[in-house]
C-alpha cells in the first residue's frame, strides 16, 4: 500500500508541474498575441502612409 501511495504522490507532483507549465505557456501565448496586436496597430498607419505615397508617386509618374 505504501508503494501505491508513493507512486500516487509522485503522479500528483508530476500532474501539478504539468498544470503549472501549461498555465505559463498559456500566459506566454496571450502576451505574444497582445504584443502582436499592438505591433499591428502601430504599423498600420505607417503602412497606409507608405502605400498612399507609392500610389501618389505612381499616379504622378504615369501622368494620370
PyMOL commands that place a pseudoatom at each C-alpha (Angstrom):
pseudoatom trace, name=CA, resn=UNK, resi=1, chain=A, elem=C, hetatm=0, pos=[0.000, 0.000, 0.000]
pseudoatom trace, name=CA, resn=UNK, resi=2, chain=A, elem=C, hetatm=0, pos=[2.864, 2.383, 0.767]
pseudoatom trace, name=CA, resn=UNK, resi=3, chain=A, elem=C, hetatm=0, pos=[4.295, 1.825, -2.712]
pseudoatom trace, name=CA, resn=UNK, resi=4, chain=A, elem=C, hetatm=0, pos=[0.952, 2.722, -4.295]
pseudoatom trace, name=CA, resn=UNK, resi=5, chain=A, elem=C, hetatm=0, pos=[0.662, 5.837, -2.145]
pseudoatom trace, name=CA, resn=UNK, resi=6, chain=A, elem=C, hetatm=0, pos=[4.216, 6.827, -3.070]
pseudoatom trace, name=CA, resn=UNK, resi=7, chain=A, elem=C, hetatm=0, pos=[3.522, 6.416, -6.751]
pseudoatom trace, name=CA, resn=UNK, resi=8, chain=A, elem=C, hetatm=0, pos=[0.263, 8.317, -6.400]
pseudoatom trace, name=CA, resn=UNK, resi=9, chain=A, elem=C, hetatm=0, pos=[2.129, 11.148, -4.681]
pseudoatom trace, name=CA, resn=UNK, resi=10, chain=A, elem=C, hetatm=0, pos=[4.730, 11.210, -7.445]
pseudoatom trace, name=CA, resn=UNK, resi=11, chain=A, elem=C, hetatm=0, pos=[1.990, 11.246, -10.071]
pseudoatom trace, name=CA, resn=UNK, resi=12, chain=A, elem=C, hetatm=0, pos=[0.252, 14.127, -8.271]
pseudoatom trace, name=CA, resn=UNK, resi=13, chain=A, elem=C, hetatm=0, pos=[3.517, 16.098, -8.247]
pseudoatom trace, name=CA, resn=UNK, resi=14, chain=A, elem=C, hetatm=0, pos=[4.056, 15.470, -11.961]
pseudoatom trace, name=CA, resn=UNK, resi=15, chain=A, elem=C, hetatm=0, pos=[0.467, 16.491, -12.688]
pseudoatom trace, name=CA, resn=UNK, resi=16, chain=A, elem=C, hetatm=0, pos=[0.836, 19.702, -10.664]
pseudoatom trace, name=CA, resn=UNK, resi=17, chain=A, elem=C, hetatm=0, pos=[4.056, 20.569, -12.511]
pseudoatom trace, name=CA, resn=UNK, resi=18, chain=A, elem=C, hetatm=0, pos=[2.403, 19.877, -15.849]
pseudoatom trace, name=CA, resn=UNK, resi=19, chain=A, elem=C, hetatm=0, pos=[-0.541, 22.111, -14.974]
pseudoatom trace, name=CA, resn=UNK, resi=20, chain=A, elem=C, hetatm=0, pos=[1.838, 24.865, -13.874]
pseudoatom trace, name=CA, resn=UNK, resi=21, chain=A, elem=C, hetatm=0, pos=[3.765, 24.633, -17.141]
pseudoatom trace, name=CA, resn=UNK, resi=22, chain=A, elem=C, hetatm=0, pos=[0.531, 24.707, -19.128]
pseudoatom trace, name=CA, resn=UNK, resi=23, chain=A, elem=C, hetatm=0, pos=[-0.571, 27.867, -17.310]
pseudoatom trace, name=CA, resn=UNK, resi=24, chain=A, elem=C, hetatm=0, pos=[2.788, 29.512, -18.061]
pseudoatom trace, name=CA, resn=UNK, resi=25, chain=A, elem=C, hetatm=0, pos=[2.553, 28.564, -21.740]
pseudoatom trace, name=CA, resn=UNK, resi=26, chain=A, elem=C, hetatm=0, pos=[-0.987, 29.940, -21.961]
pseudoatom trace, name=CA, resn=UNK, resi=27, chain=A, elem=C, hetatm=0, pos=[0.182, 33.208, -20.372]
pseudoatom trace, name=CA, resn=UNK, resi=28, chain=A, elem=C, hetatm=0, pos=[3.099, 33.468, -22.800]
pseudoatom trace, name=CA, resn=UNK, resi=29, chain=A, elem=C, hetatm=0, pos=[0.755, 32.856, -25.726]
pseudoatom trace, name=CA, resn=UNK, resi=30, chain=A, elem=C, hetatm=0, pos=[-1.626, 35.574, -24.515]
pseudoatom trace, name=CA, resn=UNK, resi=31, chain=A, elem=C, hetatm=0, pos=[1.273, 38.000, -24.042]
pseudoatom trace, name=CA, resn=UNK, resi=32, chain=A, elem=C, hetatm=0, pos=[2.536, 37.220, -27.531]
pseudoatom trace, name=CA, resn=UNK, resi=33, chain=A, elem=C, hetatm=0, pos=[-0.928, 37.778, -29.015]
pseudoatom trace, name=CA, resn=UNK, resi=34, chain=A, elem=C, hetatm=0, pos=[-1.256, 41.132, -27.210]
pseudoatom trace, name=CA, resn=UNK, resi=35, chain=A, elem=C, hetatm=0, pos=[2.161, 42.314, -28.398]
pseudoatom trace, name=CA, resn=UNK, resi=36, chain=A, elem=C, hetatm=0, pos=[1.446, 41.202, -31.951]
pseudoatom trace, name=CA, resn=UNK, resi=37, chain=A, elem=C, hetatm=0, pos=[-1.845, 43.125, -31.938]
pseudoatom trace, name=CA, resn=UNK, resi=38, chain=A, elem=C, hetatm=0, pos=[-0.086, 46.186, -30.520]
pseudoatom trace, name=CA, resn=UNK, resi=39, chain=A, elem=C, hetatm=0, pos=[2.603, 45.993, -33.207]
pseudoatom trace, name=CA, resn=UNK, resi=40, chain=A, elem=C, hetatm=0, pos=[-0.015, 45.707, -35.927]
pseudoatom trace, name=CA, resn=UNK, resi=41, chain=A, elem=C, hetatm=0, pos=[-1.917, 48.733, -34.636]
pseudoatom trace, name=CA, resn=UNK, resi=42, chain=A, elem=C, hetatm=0, pos=[1.331, 50.728, -34.578]
pseudoatom trace, name=CA, resn=UNK, resi=43, chain=A, elem=C, hetatm=0, pos=[2.488, 49.566, -38.021]
pseudoatom trace, name=CA, resn=UNK, resi=44, chain=A, elem=C, hetatm=0, pos=[-0.808, 50.010, -39.907]
pseudoatom trace, name=CA, resn=UNK, resi=45, chain=A, elem=C, hetatm=0, pos=[-0.776, 53.826, -40.068]
pseudoatom trace, name=CA, resn=UNK, resi=46, chain=A, elem=C, hetatm=0, pos=[2.831, 53.782, -41.286]
pseudoatom trace, name=CA, resn=UNK, resi=47, chain=A, elem=C, hetatm=0, pos=[1.982, 51.161, -43.866]
pseudoatom trace, name=CA, resn=UNK, resi=48, chain=A, elem=C, hetatm=0, pos=[-1.046, 53.142, -45.034]
pseudoatom trace, name=CA, resn=UNK, resi=49, chain=A, elem=C, hetatm=0, pos=[1.086, 56.270, -45.396]
pseudoatom trace, name=CA, resn=UNK, resi=50, chain=A, elem=C, hetatm=0, pos=[3.684, 54.335, -47.381]
pseudoatom trace, name=CA, resn=UNK, resi=51, chain=A, elem=C, hetatm=0, pos=[1.056, 52.850, -49.661]
pseudoatom trace, name=CA, resn=UNK, resi=52, chain=A, elem=C, hetatm=0, pos=[-0.505, 56.266, -50.176]
pseudoatom trace, name=CA, resn=UNK, resi=53, chain=A, elem=C, hetatm=0, pos=[2.895, 57.730, -51.056]
pseudoatom trace, name=CA, resn=UNK, resi=54, chain=A, elem=C, hetatm=0, pos=[3.568, 54.903, -53.507]
pseudoatom trace, name=CA, resn=UNK, resi=55, chain=A, elem=C, hetatm=0, pos=[0.143, 55.396, -55.059]
pseudoatom trace, name=CA, resn=UNK, resi=56, chain=A, elem=C, hetatm=0, pos=[0.736, 59.123, -55.400]
pseudoatom trace, name=CA, resn=UNK, resi=57, chain=A, elem=C, hetatm=0, pos=[4.152, 58.516, -56.938]
pseudoatom trace, name=CA, resn=UNK, resi=58, chain=A, elem=C, hetatm=0, pos=[2.734, 56.034, -59.431]
pseudoatom trace, name=CA, resn=UNK, resi=59, chain=A, elem=C, hetatm=0, pos=[-0.147, 58.326, -60.319]
pseudoatom trace, name=CA, resn=UNK, resi=60, chain=A, elem=C, hetatm=0, pos=[2.195, 61.250, -60.889]
pseudoatom trace, name=CA, resn=UNK, resi=61, chain=A, elem=C, hetatm=0, pos=[4.671, 59.183, -62.868]
pseudoatom trace, name=CA, resn=UNK, resi=62, chain=A, elem=C, hetatm=0, pos=[2.036, 57.699, -65.164]
pseudoatom trace, name=CA, resn=UNK, resi=63, chain=A, elem=C, hetatm=0, pos=[0.618, 61.126, -65.857]
pseudoatom trace, name=CA, resn=UNK, resi=64, chain=A, elem=C, hetatm=0, pos=[-2.835, 60.204, -64.604]
for i in range(1, 64): cmd.bond("trace and resi %d" % i, "trace and resi %d" % (i + 1))
show_as sticks, trace
zoom trace
